[in-house]
Amino acid sequence: MSTLQNNIPVTQGLFGTTELDEIRSAAIKKTYALLSLSVVAAIIGGFIGSNSPALVQFFATIPGWIVAMVALNAIPYVAIACRNNPLMGTLALVGDGLIAGLVLAPVLYMARVVAPDIVPAALILTAIVFAGVTATVMITQVRFSAPRGLAAGLFFAIIGVVILNMFLNIGFLGMVISGAIGIFGVFVLVNATSQVLNNPEYHEPVAGALMLFAGLFNVFVAILHLLLMFAGRDD
């Protein structure tokens, strides 16, 4: 998975345009479709984990942390090994998402107990940003325009902040902080997409989905922790 990273400067990844042939255009669409499956699996894993006291306690321990790290690093390698098998590769991606969600069980449980609005806020903001960038990718034909992806993502990030304030009443400072986090998420996803598309070794949607999921997962974790900090409850 690391072979698909850091192939072009960040400035080009955020503001450049990538010419696509028919094969690569279809591949990036499949990549985002697979990524969506990983995201859904992660949400399911997070829900199961945060509602299971046994899993919360286990992943909060050192042995649980070790198991989580081994699983999070081993499953992507399994997915890469199975990338030429659509069924096995897809199952590995779903498994990667599910494990990622389960690993967050202690953090999600803490957030659900001390600040019930934090997890929905993080999920809503991440989902809206993801939807904006995905929409841009899905209408891409012969070229991927990073600035267009940024514009769409930033627009959806603003919409997400407005929705958060409407339903969760996060206030002006909360809107500023959430907006900054949403913008960060857009930059991460657009740059990661450009990196994948500009790598000559990128031919498999599975590999691209793994890289993009890692970026999206990190964005969600950052959003979750920063919103907890804003709420004054980050331990």
N, C-alpha and C positions, 0 to 999 in steps of 0.2 A: 504493500500500500504506500509506503514511503517513496517509491519510485515515481509516484504521480505528483509529488509535492515540489514546490519551489523551483519550477522550471523556467519561469519568467519573472522579471522584477514586479514587485507589488504594484507599482504605478501602472504598468502595462496590464496587470491583472484587473485593476480597478477602472482603468480609463481607456483600454485598448479595444480593438475589434478583431475577432477571430473569424477567418473565412472557413466555412465548413463544406465538405462534400456531402453527398447524400447519405453515405454510410455513417459518417460521424454525427450528422444531424439526427439521424434515427437513434444512434447509440446514446446521445445525451438525453433524449426523451425517455428511453428505456431506463437510463440511469436514475432519473428523477422519479420514475414510476416505482422502481425498486426501493429508492430512498423513502418514498412514502410508506411502503410496507414496513420498513425498519422503524419509522417514526411511530406508526400505529402500534407496532409490537412493543416499543419502548413505553408508550402510554399505558398499555395493558400491564406491562411488567411493573411500572411504577405504582399503578393502582393496586395490584395484587400485593406487592411488597409493603407498601405503606399501610395496608390494612391487615397485615399479618404480623402480630407481635413477635413470633418466633424468628421471622426473617429480619425484622428490624433489629432485634437483639443480636442475631448472628452477624449481620454485615457491619454492626457497630464494634465488633471485636477484631483483634489482630488476625486470628485465623480466617475470619470472614473477609477481611480486607485482602488477605493473601489469595484466597479463593477467587475473589472478584477480579483482582489484577491478572491472575493466570487466565481466567475465562475471557476477560476482555481482550487479552492479547492473543489467545489461542484461537478463538472463533474466527477472527478476520483471516488468519492464515488458512484455516479450513475452507473459508469462503473463496479465497484466492485459488486454492488447490482445486476447488470444484467449479471454477469460473466457466469452464467449457460445458458444464452440465447445468442447464437452466434450472432444473428442479432442485438439485442439491445446493447450487449457489444461492437460490432464492431462500431456501430453508435456513442456510447458514446466516444470511442477512437478517432474517426474521429472528433467529436465535440470538444474534448479536444485539439487536434492538431490545429483545426481551430481557436479556441479562443486564444490559445497560440500565433499563428501568428498575430492575430488582436491586441493583447495586445502590441506587439512590434512595432505597427504602428508609434508612435512618433520617436523612435530610428531609425527605418528603413528609415523614411522620411528624418530625419536630415542627415543620412549617404548618402542617394541618392542625396540630394541637395548639400552638401558641399564636398562630396568625392564619386563620382559615382562608383568608383572601389572597395570601401570597402565592400559593400553588396555581390557582386559577389565573392569576395575573400573569405569571411566568408562562404558563401554557398558552394563554390567549395571545400574548405578544409574540412568542416564538412561532406559533402557528400562522399568525397573520403575516409576519415577515416571510416565512417560508412560502406561503401561498403567493405572495407578490413576486418573489424571484422565480418560483415554479411557473407562474403564468407567462413570464417573459421567455423562459426556456421553451415552453411548449409551443409558442408561436414562432420560434426561431426556425428559419429555413436555410438560407445559404450563408448567413453570418450571425455570430453572437456578439452583440454590442454590450460591453460591460457598462458603459454609461447609461444605456437604456435600462439595464437590469438594476443599476443603482437607483435610477429615478423611480422605477416601479416599486422597488423595495422600500425606498424612503417614503413614498406616498402611502404605502400600506402600513409602515411603521407609525406614521402620524395618525392614520385612521385607528390603529391599534391603541395608541395612547388615549385618543378621545374616547374610545369604547371603554377602556379601563377606568377612566375618570367618571364616565356615565354610570357604570354599574358598581364600581368599587370605591368611588369618591376618594381618589388618591391625592387630590389637592395639586396646587401649582408645582411645588417642589417635586412631588412624586411624578408629575407629568414630565418635568424636565429630566429627571433621572431615568425614568422609563424610556423616554424618547432617545436619550443618549445610548442606552443599552440596545434599543431597537436598531439604531443607526449602526452601532458596532456589529450587530448580527447581520445586517445587510452587507456590510463591507466584507465580513468573513465569508459569507456564502458566495457572493459575486466573485471575489478573488479566488476562492477554491474552485469554482466552476471554470474560470478562465485557466487556472493552472492545469486542470484535468484536460480541457480541450486543446491546450497547446502542447501537451506531452505526446510525442510521436509513438510512445508505447501504449497509449490509451486506445484500446480496441474493445475492451470488455466492460459492459455496464456495471457488472458486479464490483469490479475494482473501483470504479468511479463512485458508486454508491457508498462504498465503505469509507472512502476519504471524506465525502460530503457529510455522511452521518457523523463521523468523528467531529467535524467542525460544528455541525448543528448541535450535537450533544454538549460540546464545550460552551457554546453560546447559551444554551438553556441553563446549564449549571451556573454560569456567570450571572445570568439574569436572576436566578433563584437566590444566590448568595447576596447579590447586591440589593435585591428587594428586601431580604431579611435584615440586612444592615440598615437600610433605610427605615425599616420598622423598629430598629433598635433591639432586634432579637437574634442576631447572628452569633452563635456560640462556636 
